[in-house]
């Protein structure tokens, strides 16, 4: 994982929290993932395009 981590608070809805991370996969470059939290549990994890 890269040293960068972003947290989006209230971007999609007033009570929304989304974590954005970059992960280096074997044989590939870094790939970003958007992870939304719902009631402090992972609700959805989507790879960035």
Secondary structure, 3 states (H helix, E strand, C coil): CCCCEEEEECCCCCCCEEEEEEEECCCCCEEEEEEEEECCEEEEEEECC
